């Protein structure tokens, strides 16, 4: 049985690791297509009702000529692609595998450097990405921004919340021009709850119908016409709305001064100080921010005449809304079992029932350098069932296809031949999907090469392995008598053999052993002619007929003499084979 040493084991493991994705693809390729074809939700390779193959085709067929690629491993690859300035867009639909911090940071940098990013997720996995965006917003909310966009820090002499002068109560026009107001949004996230809507739905409240914002008053709350870019997404819609399925909502973390009414409710009215307001930071549904914050800011605005932040900002960036009869169902399992047993519960603080202006499910954030982040809390809007006109179950009543075309148009505008990248590596791939083994393999490579906790060890490990497996660069040195004398108790033959083997001079070592055997044969048989392989074979075959044959000895010794005469380099295994042949002869004659 062949013994496997550590070196051989390491090489076997390395070979398995390198060949893993190729072998996996080969094995899966032998299976019937019915087993391996993609059924992954939101995959561009899935042509079924829950796939996104039609959405991908919209990008490919756009007049600006988009080309589609995929990420099947880590999103860190975005840092190595030259697609972030005027020619790149990233589409993330329904991710199920979490993003590590380095991946989220790569996507954020991709956006602020000019890339366009569409994130559509209903269960909150994409919050790993939005958390980095929220760090940016949280930093902005801590800055004191004046109306001209200049910052006044709390450690400066001119600092005063909202520009109020607590000494002189100065409300002059000059003071108004330099009034400081905090940026109110400190974070944004996909809520991850289950959106239900009794006011606008198809079949059940769990398939809500979303509509675009309008100008006017709803439930006593006024809001302005949406920002110009919102109409880019809603142009051409019939008014029947966009249908969704198991959607969530988008929520904001807001920071605003605590109103006097809340101090009174907490029996702390004596602590209320309009000149030094106490800030409140909490999560609220996007769209509810004006209703929950406007009163707090108006307490300062009305008395001091200072222009405060635009409370309607969150309404202007929202593209699609639920109705005002929507709520977030807290009992998701009950909703899935029997939708008739659920309903809005205004007393449950987690259901945020019956909002003033509905819940936004689609918002748009443009960046100064030309990049965008588009957030959608329902990826089902873009599945084949709702946008593929060739399907038997396609329903032309709703505006999903037109809305999807508008999204494609917005992402492709002013960018000819841009690269559209779909993230397939973070989907819930089927175990037999060919994408799964490659995705796991690439993510592992990314983890050990880019994740800070492991990346530092990779070059050190590579150096150590290379020192073990690469040939030594030491040159052969002359074997001097002074060197031999250091080996007390050893023969000159043993020292020379050690030297030949150490420097892999196997043919020289073989010559040394053969010359020793010839001397022993001459001493034993004292031939009258030159000891050729044929003569040696004759003596050995006659004396040891059961051990040796004339032909075998002749051919073996002839091959050894040929190696010695040609000085040809031989492998270690060849040396061992010839050594054992000579050793068998030597044992018999000695």
N, C-alpha and C positions, 0 to 999 in steps of 0.2 A: 504494500500500500504506500502511495506517494505521500510524503510528509509535507504539509503546507505550513510554511513559516510565516512570520509576521509580515515580511515584505510581500510575499505572494498574496496573503489575505488582503492587505491594503490595496494591492493592484486589482484584485477581483472586485472589491467594494467600489473602487473608483470606476471600473469598467461598467458595473451595474448602474451606478449613478449617472454616468454619461449617456448610456444607451437607454435609460428608462423611458424618455418621451418617445424615442423612435420605436422601441419594442411595443409600447402601449398603443401607439398609432397603428402599428402593423397588426396587432392582435384585434383591436377594435375594427380594423378594416376588413377582417375576415368574417365578422358577424353580419347577419342580415341587416339591411338598411332600416328595416322596420324597428329594430332594437336600438340603433345608434343615431337615427335622425333626431334632430334637436326638437324637444318639446319644452325647452326652458322658457319660462315666462319672460317676455320682453326681449328675447334674443332676436337679432337680425337674421339668424339662420333658421328660425322657426317660422314656417309658412302657415302654421295653424292659426286658430282664432285668437290665441293669446300671445302670438309672436309680434315682432316689429319689422318684418321683412318689407312691408309696404312703406313704412316710414323711412326706412333706409333707401328704398327705391326713389322716393321723392327727392332726396338729396342728389342722387345720381342723375336724375332726369332734369334737374334745374338748368336753366339756360346759362348759368355761369360755370357749369361744368365741374361739379364737385366730385372728388374721388373719395371713396370710403375705405377706411382701414379699421382695425380693431386692436384693443389692448386685451390680452388674455392673461397677463401677469400682473405686475405692479404698476400703479399710476406714476411711479417715479420716472418711468421712461419719458414722460412729458418734458423733463428737464433736459433730455438729450435730443429732442426733436426741434428742428428750426421751423416751428409752425405757429409761434406765438405772436407774430407781428403781421397782421393784415392777411393771413392766409391759413388760419387754423381754427377749428371748432371741436368741442368735446361734448358728447352726448352720453348722459348717464341715466339709464331707465331702470327703475325697480331694483336697485342693488340689494343683495341679501347677505353679502360678506362684508364685514366691517373694514374700514380704511384705517391704517395706522397713521400716526401723526405726520410722518414724513410724506406719505401719499397725499394726505389732505393739504399739506403745505405746498406740495408740487402743483396741485390743481389750483390753489389760490394764486400762486405766482403766475401760473399759466394765464389766469383771467386778468390779473392786474397788468400783465405785460402785453395785453392786446388780444388774448384768446377769448373766444366766445364759448360759454359753458352753459349747457342746459342740464339741470338736475331735476329729475322727476322721480319722486319716492313717496310712498304712502305710509311706511312703517318706521321711519326715522333713522334708518341706517346711514343716510346721507348727512345726518347731523354731525358725523365725524368731520365732514368737510366744512359744513356751516359753522362749526365751533371755531375754526380758524378765522372765518369771516367775522364772527361775533367778537373775537379778540380785537380785530381792527375797529369794529363799531364801538366796542366798549372803551377803547382808547380815545376815540373821537368824543364819546359822551363825557369823558373826564376833562376835555379841553374846554376852556371858556372862550367861545367864539363870538366876535362882534359882528355887526351887520355887514361889514366890509370883508369878512372872512379872516380878520386878523385875530390872533390869539392873545389873551391876557391871562397869565397864570396866577394862581392863588398866592404865589410868593412874591408878586410884584407890588409896587406901591400903589398902582392904580386899580388893583383888583377890588371888585365889589360885585356880588351876585346881581345879575340883571342890570348892572350899571347904576344901582341905587346909591346915593350918597347919604350915609346914615347921620352925617353931621349937619349938612345944610339942607337936606331934602331937595336938592337941585333937580328940577325937571325941565330945564331949558332944552331948546332944540339941539344945542351942542351935546348935552348929556344924552339925548335920545339917539344921536348919530353914533355914539360910541357905546351904546348899551350892549352889554354882553348877555348872551343867552346860551345855555348848555344845549348841545346836540342831544335830542331826547332818546334816540334809539341806541340801546346798549347791546343788542343781540337779536338774532333771528334764527328760527328753527322750524322744522316740520314737526308738528305736534305729536304725530304717531297714534292719535286716537282714531276712532271710527266715526266718520261724519255721516249723520243721518239728516234727512230733510223732508219734513211733512208738507212744505209749501210748494216744492217743485221737484218731481221725481218721476221715474219710469218703473212701473211694476211695484217696487217697494221703496221705502225711504232710503235704503242702502244703495240705490242707483240714482243719485241726485242729478238734476239738470242745472248746469251752471250758466249764468248769463253775464254779459258785459256790463260795466258800470254805466250809469246814466247821471245826468245833471238834474238836481232837484232836491226834494225833501222826503225822507222816508222815516217813519216812526218818530217824527219830531227832530231828526238830526239832518242838518243841511250839509251837503258836500258839493264841491265844484266839479266842473267837467273834467274828466280824466286828462292826464298829461298827453301831449301829442303822440308819444311813442306807443301809448296803449292802443290807440286807434289802428296802429299798424298791425296789431294782432287780431283785431276784431272786424276789420274791413271785410265786406262781403258776406258776413254772417246773416242768416235769414231771420234771426230773432227767435228761433225755436230752441236755441241754447246748445250747450255741449254736454253730452252725457258722460257720466263717470261711474266707477264701480269700486266699492270699498275704499273710498277716498279718505284723506285726512285734511287738516287745515294748516295754514302757516301762522305762526305766532311770533310775537315780538317781545323782547325784554326792554322795557322802557324805564326811563329815569326822569322823574319830574318832581316839583315841590309838593309836599303833602298839604292838601287843602285843609282849611280850618274845620270843615265839617267832620273830617276824620279825627281830628284832635278832640272835638266835642263828643263824638261817639265813643272815644276811648277815655273820657273823663280827664283829658289833659289840656283843656282849653287854656289854662294858665301858662302852658309851655309854648303856645303858638306865637311865633315872632316872624312877621312878614319881612323884616329886614334881614333876617338870617334864617331862611327857610330850611326845614328838614326834608331831605330828599327821600323819595320812595323809589325803589327799584323792584319791579316784579314783571312776571310774564302775563301778557294779555293777548287775546286774539288780534291779529292784524286787522285793522278796520275798526276795532273797538277803542283804539288808542285815542282818537279825537274825543269820543264821548267820555272816557275816563280821565283824560288829562286837561281838557279845555277849561273846565271849571277851576282847576287848581291854578293854571296860569292866569286866568282872567281876574283872580283876586289881586294880582300884582298889576296886571295890564290896565284895569279900569281905574285904579287910583293914581298910578304913576305915569300913565300914558305912554308906556314903552312897548315897542313892537316885539312880540314874543314869537317863538318858533311856529312854523306853519303846522297846525294840528292836522290838516288834511293831507299831509305828505303820504301817510300810509294808504290813503284812499287813491291817491293819484298814481301810485306805482302798481296797483293791483289791476289785473286784466280780467279775471273771471271771479264771480261771486256765487255763493249759495243764496237761497232766499233768507228772509229774516225769520223764517219758521224752522231753521236748522238747529241742531244741537250736536254735541259730542257724546256719543253713547258710551257710558262707562262699563256696561256689561256686554262685552263683545261676544262672548260665547252664547248668551241668551239671544242676541241680535241675529247670530248666524243660525240658531236653532228655530226660532219663531219670531219673525220680524213684527208680528202683530202684538206682541207683548211688551214692546219697548215704546218709549215716548220721552219727550223732553221733561226734565226735572229741574225746575228753576232753583230748588233748594240745594241741589248738589253742586258744590263749588267747582267740581271737575268737569261738569257737563257744559258750562257756559251757554245755557239754553237761550234761545230766542234773541240773537244779537240785534243791535240797532240797525245795521246796514248789511247784514249777511257776513259770511265768512269768506275771505279771499282764499283761493286755491292756486293762483298763478300770479307771480309778481316778477318785475323786471328791474334789475339794477345795472345801469350803465356806469362804466369806469372812465376816468379822464383820458386814459391812454388808448381808448378805443375798444377795450374788452368789455364783456358783459357777463353777468350772472343771471340766469333765468331760472326761477325756482317754481316747480309745480308739485303739489302734494297729491297728485293722482296720475301715475304713469299709464293707467288703463285708458286714458283719453286717446293714446296713440297706438293702441293695439289694432291688429288687422281687422278684427270684428267690427270696429267702428269706422275705419277709414278705407278699407279695401272694397272698391265697388264691384269686383269680380266675385265676391263671396255671396252665397245664397242667403246668408243671414244678415247681410248688410242692410242697415236701415237708413235711407236717405233723409229721414225726417229731421235728424239732428245735424249740427254743424261741425262735427268732429273732423271730417275730411278738410273742410275749408279752413278750420282753425289750424290743423296740422300744416297745411300748405302755407298759411300765414307765418307760422313759426319757422318753417324752412326758409321762406323768403326773407324774414328778418335776420336769420343767421347767415344767409348767403349774400345779403346785400353788400355791394361794393367790394366783393372778394371773388375774383375769378379764379377758377381752378384750385380752390382751397381744399385742404385735407380735412375730411370729416372723420373723427375718431369716435367709435362706439366702444364703451367699456363693457366687454364680455367677461372679464376676469372676476367681477364681483357679483355675478348672477348666481342663482341657486341651480347650478348645472346638474343634470342627471348623472348618476354614477357611471353610466355607459357612454356619456357624451365624450367625443374625442377632445373637446376643449378642456375637460376637467384635469386629466393628468398633466397636460402641458401647462395649465394655469398653476397647479400646485408646484410644479418643477420651477417655473420662472419666479414664483413668489418666494420660494426658498432661496434661490440664487440672489434675489433682490435683498432678502433679509440679511444674508451673510455678507453682502457687499456694500449695503447702504445703511442698514439700521445701526445707529451709533453704538449700541451695546455689543454688537458682534463684529462690525466692520473693521475695528482696529486689530482684531486677532487674525484676520484673513491674511494680510501680507506676512505676518510672523509665521503662521502655519505654512504658508507656501514656501518660505525660505527654508524652514526646517525639513519639509518633505523633499525639496529639491536637493538639499545636502545629503539626504539619505539615499536617494535613488539615482542621482546623476553620477556618471563616472568621475573618479578622482582625477585631478589634473596633475598629480605628482608624476614626474618623469622617472624612468628607471635609472638607477645609479650603479656604477661599477662595483663589483663584489671584490673588495680588497682583502688581503690576508689579515690585516689588522682588524677588519670587521669580523672575519670568521673566528678569530681568536677570542672574541667576546663571548661566544656561545660555548661555554665550558660543558663538557660531557656529551657533545654532539659531534658526529662525523662531518667531514667536509661534504659528503654526499647529501646528508640531511639538510645542511645549511643552504647548499645550492638549490636543492629542491624547494625549500621554503621561499627562497628569493625569487625563483622562476614563477611560482604560484602566486606570490604576493603581487607581482607586476603582470600577471596574466600572460606570461610567456609560455603557453602550454606546449607548443611544439618543441621548445628548448628543453622543457622538463621531460617530455616524452623521449627525446634523444638521450638524455642522461640515463633514464631507466633502461632503454634498449642497449646502450653501450655496456651497462652493468650486466645485463642478461647475456650478451655475447661473450663477455669475459668468463662467466660461469659455464657457458656451453663449451668453450674452448678448453677450460680447465677440466671438464668432466670427460669429454670425448676425444680430445687431442687429435683433431682431424688433420689429414695430410694435405688437404686442399683448402682453398679459401672457404670460409664459413658463409655461404650464401643462404638465402631462405630455403632453397630446395635441399641443400645439404643438411641444414638444421632440421628440416621436416623429416628427412629420411631417418636420422638418429632418433628423434622423438617418437615417430610412428612405430619404429621397430621395438623400442624399449617399452613404450606405454601404448599398446594398440587399443586398449579399452578407453583411454583418455583422449588420444589425439588421432587425427587422420592426416595423411600426407597433404591432401588438398587444402584442408582448413588451415594448417600451420603455414603452408607456402603462401596462400593468399593473404593471411593476416600479417605476416612479417613483411611481405612485399608492400602492402599498403602503408605500413609504418615507415619503411625506408623511403617511400615516395614522399611522405609528409616531411620527413627530416631533410631530404635532399632539396625540396622546393622551398623550405623555410616558410611554408604557408601558415597563416594564422588559423587556428582551430578553436572551436568553442570549448567551454568547460565540459560539456556533456560528451563531446567527442574524445577529449582527453581521458575522461573517466572510463569510457568504453575500451579504449586501447590499453589503458593502465591495467584494467581487470584481465584482459587477454594475456598481457605479459606476466601479470602476477600469477596466473594459473600455471604457466610454464615454469616460472621460477620456483613455485612451491614444490613441484614434482622433482626438479633436478637438485634441490638442496635438501 
